[in-house]
Amino acid sequence: MPRGPKGEKRPTDVIGTAVMVARIATGEIEDGRESVKDPAAVSLGRRGGLKGGKARAATMSPKKRAAIARKAARARWKKP
């Protein structure tokens, strides 16, 4: 039986996959997938912390944010 990207076993044919999906839906077998979210990001989100673009924007001055927004608008509306 082939393995998926995370190492899980899964059927090779369409019918086998359909049967497996039905069994998961009825609770006959466990899904076996884990959450793909970053636990650190989840905990930061619950506490109101910042990560990624929001953290970057929080450290920038309003003038710098406006310059980046202007550049993005120009790129968006640029004629090919």
C-alpha positions in Angstrom: 0.0 0.0 0.0 1.5 3.4 -0.9 2.2 6.1 1.6 1.1 9.7 1.5 3.2 12.7 2.0 3.0 12.4 5.8 3.8 8.7 5.7 0.2 7.5 6.1 -1.1 4.4 4.4 -3.7 4.9 1.7 -5.3 2.9 -1.1 -4.1 3.2 -4.7 -7.4 2.9 -6.5 -10.5 5.2 -6.6 -12.9 2.6 -5.1 -10.5 1.9 -2.2 -10.2 5.6 -1.5 -14.0 6.0 -1.6 -14.4 3.2 0.9 -11.8 4.7 3.2 -13.5 8.1 3.0 -16.9 6.5 3.9 -15.3 4.7 6.8 -13.8 7.9 8.1 -17.2 9.7 7.7 -19.0 7.0 9.7 -16.4 6.9 12.4 -15.5 3.3 11.6 -11.8 4.2 11.3 -9.8 7.2 12.6 -8.7 9.8 10.1 -5.1 9.7 11.2 -4.2 13.2 10.1 -2.7 15.7 12.5 -3.1 19.4 12.6 -0.8 21.2 10.1 -0.9 24.5 12.0 2.2 25.7 13.8 1.6 25.2 17.5 3.5 28.4 18.3 1.3 30.4 15.9 -1.8 28.9 17.4 -0.8 29.9 20.9 0.2 33.4 19.8 -3.2 33.8 18.1 -5.1 32.8 21.2 -3.1 35.3 23.3 -3.4 38.1 20.8 0.2 37.9 19.8 1.5 38.8 16.4 3.3 36.7 13.9 4.0 37.1 10.2 2.7 40.1 8.3 0.9 41.6 11.3 4.1 41.6 13.3 6.0 43.2 10.4 3.4 45.9 10.1 3.4 46.6 13.8 7.2 47.3 13.8 7.0 49.7 10.7 6.3 53.4 10.7 3.2 54.6 9.1 5.3 56.3 6.4 7.0 53.1 5.5 3.7 51.1 5.4 2.2 53.8 3.1 5.3 53.5 0.8 4.9 49.8 0.5 1.1 50.1 -0.1 1.8 52.6 -2.9 4.3 50.3 -4.5 1.8 47.4 -4.3 -0.9 49.5 -5.9 1.3 50.5 -8.7 2.3 46.9 -9.4 -1.4 45.9 -9.2 -2.6 48.5 -11.7 0.4 48.4 -14.1 -0.6 47.8 -17.7 1.1 44.8 -19.3 
